[in-house]
Amino acid sequence: MNLNYKEIHTKSNYLSLFRLFMVVPLFFLMDYISEGYEYRIYTFLVIIFAFFTDIADGWLARKFNEITEFGKIVDPLADKVFVAVLVLKLYLLNEIPGYYFWIIILRDVVIFLGGIYVTNIIGKVLPSNLLGKITVFSIGLFLIGAVLDIRNITWLYNFLFYGSILLSFASVAGYTIRAIENVKWKRNEAV
């Protein structure tokens, strides 16, 4: 995959890169969430802002016909890094259980490394699929709930918690099946 100047320098890619760098204030802000509910609200606002930049970068890429291979990498990378920092901090602050941390981190590592492997074989980046987007959304809802400390609303907490775990496993299976199909198709095409 060859990248050129025009591929990297697009409005949507700049927005994705901005979201990637938003992890720095998120990381430091979360150190204070146990010191007062207002810090939970500030953290929530940073997360919501990141969510809107994620929506906006996709919209910009489609509107200005700037869908690039670099964008297909940096957009999900920014999402994964943002979620990883959020999950790590919540884990370190004892806001989420350790096994949840590992499920989310390992899911992203498997999908990321699998994506690199498939890209090397088929020569292009496979974009996120609907199940992956729904999964990330469900993880995000649970993490927002954890930031806002919804543990006292047991039914909602459990629904978001277990739903995001179930979808995490389902999305890894879905990405694995799609990767196998694309690799088989590429190998059959080469024959």
C-alpha positions as CSV (number, residue, x, y, z in Angstrom):
1,M,0.0,0.0,0.0
2,N,1.6,3.3,-1.2
3,L,0.5,6.5,0.5
4,N,0.9,9.9,-1.0
5,Y,0.5,13.4,0.3
6,K,-3.1,13.7,-1.0
7,E,-4.0,10.4,0.7
8,I,-2.9,11.7,4.1
9,H,-3.9,15.3,4.0
10,T,-7.6,15.3,4.1
11,K,-10.1,16.9,6.4
12,S,-11.4,13.6,7.6
13,N,-7.9,12.3,8.3
14,Y,-7.0,15.4,10.3
15,L,-10.1,14.9,12.4
16,S,-9.2,11.2,13.0
17,L,-5.7,12.3,14.0
18,F,-7.2,15.0,16.3
19,R,-9.2,12.2,18.0
20,L,-6.1,10.1,18.4
21,F,-4.4,13.0,20.3
22,M,-7.5,13.5,22.4
23,V,-6.3,10.5,24.5
24,V,-3.8,12.7,26.2
25,P,-6.3,15.0,28.0
26,L,-8.6,12.0,28.6
27,F,-5.8,10.1,30.3
28,F,-4.9,12.9,32.7
29,L,-8.5,14.0,33.3
30,M,-9.6,10.6,34.4
31,D,-7.1,10.7,37.3
32,Y,-9.6,13.0,39.0
33,I,-12.9,11.1,38.5
34,S,-12.9,9.8,42.1
35,E,-12.4,13.3,43.5
36,G,-15.8,14.7,42.4
37,Y,-18.7,13.9,40.1
38,E,-17.9,17.0,38.0
39,Y,-14.8,15.2,36.8
40,R,-17.0,12.4,35.6
41,I,-19.0,14.9,33.7
42,Y,-15.9,16.5,32.1
43,T,-14.7,13.0,31.1
44,F,-18.1,12.3,29.7
45,L,-18.0,15.5,27.6
46,V,-14.5,14.5,26.2
47,I,-15.9,11.1,25.2
48,I,-19.0,12.6,23.6
49,F,-16.8,15.1,21.7
50,A,-14.6,12.2,20.5
51,F,-17.8,10.3,19.4
52,F,-18.9,13.3,17.3
53,T,-15.4,13.6,15.7
54,D,-15.7,9.9,14.7
55,I,-19.1,10.6,13.1
56,A,-17.8,13.8,11.4
57,D,-14.7,12.2,9.9
58,G,-16.7,9.5,8.2
59,W,-19.2,12.1,6.9
60,L,-16.4,14.3,5.6
61,A,-14.7,11.5,3.9
62,R,-17.9,10.5,2.0
63,K,-19.0,14.1,1.3
64,F,-15.7,15.2,-0.2
65,N,-14.9,11.8,-1.8
66,E,-11.8,11.5,0.4
67,I,-12.0,7.9,1.4
68,T,-8.4,6.8,1.6
69,E,-6.4,3.8,2.6
70,F,-4.7,5.9,5.2
71,G,-8.1,7.0,6.6
72,K,-9.2,3.3,6.7
73,I,-6.2,2.8,9.1
74,V,-6.1,6.0,11.1
75,D,-9.9,6.2,11.9
76,P,-10.2,2.7,13.5
77,L,-6.7,3.2,15.1
78,A,-7.9,6.4,16.7
79,D,-11.0,4.6,18.0
80,K,-9.0,1.7,19.3
81,V,-6.5,3.8,21.1
82,F,-9.2,6.0,22.6
83,V,-11.1,3.0,23.8
84,A,-7.9,1.3,25.1
85,V,-7.0,4.4,27.1
86,L,-10.5,4.7,28.5
87,V,-10.6,1.0,29.4
88,L,-7.1,1.0,30.9
89,K,-7.9,4.0,33.1
90,L,-11.2,2.6,34.3
91,Y,-9.5,-0.7,35.1
92,L,-6.7,1.1,37.0
93,L,-9.3,3.1,38.9
94,N,-11.2,-0.1,39.8
95,E,-14.3,1.1,37.9
96,I,-14.5,-2.0,35.7
97,P,-13.5,-5.6,36.4
98,G,-10.1,-6.9,35.2
99,Y,-11.6,-9.5,32.9
100,Y,-13.6,-6.9,31.1
101,F,-10.4,-4.9,30.5
102,W,-8.8,-8.0,29.0
103,I,-11.8,-8.9,26.8
104,I,-11.9,-5.4,25.2
105,I,-8.1,-5.1,24.8
106,L,-7.6,-8.6,23.4
107,R,-10.6,-8.1,21.0
108,D,-8.9,-4.9,19.6
109,V,-5.5,-6.5,19.4
110,V,-6.8,-9.6,17.6
111,I,-8.8,-7.5,15.1
112,F,-5.9,-5.1,14.5
113,L,-3.3,-7.8,14.0
114,G,-5.7,-9.8,11.9
115,G,-6.4,-6.7,9.8
116,I,-2.7,-6.2,9.2
117,Y,-2.3,-9.9,8.2
118,V,-5.3,-9.7,5.8
119,T,-4.2,-6.4,4.3
120,N,-0.8,-7.9,3.5
121,I,-2.4,-10.8,1.7
122,I,-5.1,-9.0,-0.2
123,G,-3.4,-5.7,-0.7
124,K,-6.2,-3.5,0.7
125,V,-7.6,-2.5,4.1
126,L,-11.0,-4.1,4.9
127,P,-13.3,-1.4,6.4
128,S,-15.2,-1.9,9.6
129,N,-18.4,-3.9,9.3
130,L,-21.8,-3.2,10.8
131,L,-21.4,-5.7,13.6
132,G,-18.0,-4.2,14.5
133,K,-19.6,-0.7,14.6
134,I,-22.5,-1.9,16.8
135,T,-20.0,-3.6,19.1
136,V,-17.9,-0.5,19.5
137,F,-21.0,1.5,20.2
138,S,-22.1,-1.0,22.9
139,I,-18.7,-0.9,24.5
140,G,-18.8,2.9,24.4
141,L,-22.2,2.9,26.1
142,F,-21.0,0.7,28.8
143,L,-17.8,2.7,29.3
144,I,-19.8,5.9,29.5
145,G,-22.0,4.2,32.1
146,A,-18.9,3.3,34.0
147,V,-17.6,6.8,33.8
148,L,-20.9,8.2,35.0
149,D,-21.0,5.5,37.7
150,I,-24.3,3.8,36.9
151,R,-23.6,0.7,39.1
152,N,-26.6,1.5,41.2
153,I,-28.9,1.1,38.2
154,T,-28.2,-2.6,38.3
155,W,-30.4,-3.7,35.3
156,L,-28.9,-1.0,33.0
157,Y,-25.4,-1.7,34.2
158,N,-25.8,-5.5,33.6
159,F,-27.5,-5.0,30.2
160,L,-24.7,-2.8,28.9
161,F,-21.9,-4.9,30.6
162,Y,-23.0,-8.3,29.4
163,G,-24.3,-7.0,26.0
164,S,-20.9,-5.5,25.2
165,I,-19.1,-8.7,26.2
166,L,-21.4,-10.8,24.0
167,L,-21.0,-8.5,21.0
168,S,-17.2,-8.4,21.5
169,F,-17.0,-12.2,21.0
170,A,-19.5,-12.0,18.1
171,S,-17.5,-9.3,16.4
172,V,-14.3,-11.2,16.6
173,A,-16.0,-14.2,15.0
174,G,-17.6,-12.0,12.3
175,Y,-14.2,-10.4,11.5
176,T,-12.5,-13.8,11.4
177,I,-15.1,-15.2,9.0
178,R,-14.8,-12.2,6.7
179,A,-11.0,-12.3,6.8
180,I,-11.0,-16.0,5.9
181,E,-13.5,-15.4,3.0
182,N,-11.4,-12.5,1.6
183,V,-8.1,-14.4,1.8
184,K,-9.7,-17.5,0.1
185,W,-11.1,-15.2,-2.6
186,K,-7.7,-13.5,-3.2
187,R,-6.0,-16.9,-3.4
188,N,-8.6,-18.3,-5.8
189,E,-8.2,-15.1,-7.9
190,A,-4.4,-15.7,-8.1
191,V,-4.9,-19.3,-9.4
